Amino acid sequence: MRDDILAQRLFFGGCLGLPWLWLVHVMYWYGKERQNSEDGEASNPEALLSNADTNDDNETHENDSNDGAPALTDEQIKMEAQKWVQRSKFGSTVVFGLWAAWIVFFQLSKDRFGPKWFVRTEDEGEFTGW
């Protein structure tokens, strides 16, 4: 599968309620870039493409019968994948920032919330011994 199609699918998977998938996607992408740069292949556009055919003259890729995606050059595939990775990075930053803000807000003002917000009351902990 081409990297741009994989990146797009992972982004939309995160939109379906799996924001941790965005974080995994960003970590995977930058880990792959770092590994390729350690190998000395960072300047090669094909180095960042995992399953793309390597062409010396930068020809377009044929349509993949499984993907149905249009034919793109290696550089276009790389740019398209980077676009989806940036969107995943932004989405994961926003979602995890809001999650952390909710945790801080709830811990600082938990006395204002009624007992319906809690699974157990504070007195139940004394009965269990925890």
PyMOL commands that set and color helices and strands:
alter all, ss='L'
color gray80, all
select helices_A, chain A and resi 3-15+19-38+45-48+74-108+115-117+124-128
alter helices_A, ss='H'
color red, helices_A
deselect
rebuild
show_as cartoon
